[in-house]
Amino acid sequence: MKHTYVVGTFVDSMTGMEADYFSDPYDVIDAETKKEACAIYNEKHKCDYFHGRVMAELQSGFITDIDRYARRVDVEEAISKSKDKLFDELKNQLANCTGCAIPESTAKITRVCGYLLERK
């Protein structure tokens, strides 16, 4: 069964740094285990000194099992970028499809007195 993990580069204090922390790039990876997710991350980013570590697991779109050194804002940023990347890939697939059209948004948003209004 595949799980969804947020993985980042883990920098530990054993290397002389002041504190343990995660640094980017952050990736959202589907894998059978945490170990497999880290292996995918390490291969993708050619990690040789610092390695990937699971920051959090996602279950049904919710952040679970967050690592004690992970910042929630970094996990949320990784998820957001992953969704943006997926949307862009889908958009490109539609653009390359003959006879397919990319749906345009029909909503027009304007700012009036500090509030957003939707025009139809």
N, C-alpha and C positions, 0 to 999 in steps of 0.2 A: 504494500500500500504506500502510495506516494504521500509525502508530507511537504509542506511549503515552509522554507526557512529563509530568514534574513541573515546574510553573512557579511562580515566586514573583516578588515585586517586588524588583528589583535596585537597591540604593542604592550608588552609586559614590563614590569618594574625590574625584572631580573637583568635587563639589558642596560641598567644604569639610569633609566628614565625615572622621573619622580613618581609616576603613578601608572596604574594599568588603565588602558583606554582602547577604544576602537577608532580606527581611522578609515576614511574611504579609500577605494571605492566600496560602496555597499551594493550587494546584489540580492535579489529575491530568486531563490533556487528551489526547484521541485526535485526531491530525492527520497530514496527509501529511508535513509538514516542521516543523522547529523554528520557522521564521519564521511559519508558519501557526498553530502552537500559541501563540506569543507574541501574534499578532494577536487570536486568540480571547480570550486572557487580558486583553489591554489593553481590548478592547471590553466584556467582561463587567464589569470593575472600573473602567471609565471612567478609565483612566490618562492623565494629562496631563503630569506632571512626571517622576516615576519610572515606569519601564515594566517589563513582565514579561520574564523571561529564563529559559531552560530550566535547571533545577537538575540534572536527571538524566533519563535515558531508562530505560524499563522494557522488558525483553524477557523474555517467558515468566515474568513475575512476579519477575524479578531486577533489581536496580538496576545499571545500566550507564552508562557515559559521564557520570559525575558531574562537575559544574562545580567548578573548584578553590576557589571561594568558598562552595560549598554545604556545609552541615553535614549529615552523614548522618542525624542525629536528626530534622532538619526534613523531610528527604525521607521518612523512615519515618512521621513524623506525618501528612504529607499523604496517603500511601498508606492509612494506617489510617482517617483521616477519610473518605476517598473510599469505602472499603469499607463503613464504617458508614452513609454516606449512601445508597449503592446498596442495602444491606440494608433500610433504612427505606423507600425508594421501593418495593421489591418487596413489603414487608409491607403498605404502603398499597394497592398494586394488588390484593393478595389480599383485603384487608379490604373493598374496594369491589366485589369480584366476588360476585355472588349465588350461593349454593351452595358457595362456597369457604370453607375453614376455615384459619386460621393454625395451623400445627403448634406445639404446645407442647412444650417440652423435658421429657423424662421423667426426666432425671437430677436428683437432689437432692444438692447438695454441702454437706457439713458440715466443720467444722474440729475435729480431734481431735489434741491434743498437737502442734500446729503443722503437721500434714499434712492435705492435702485428701483426703477419701474420697468415692467415688461410691457412692450408695445406689441400688439398683434397685427 
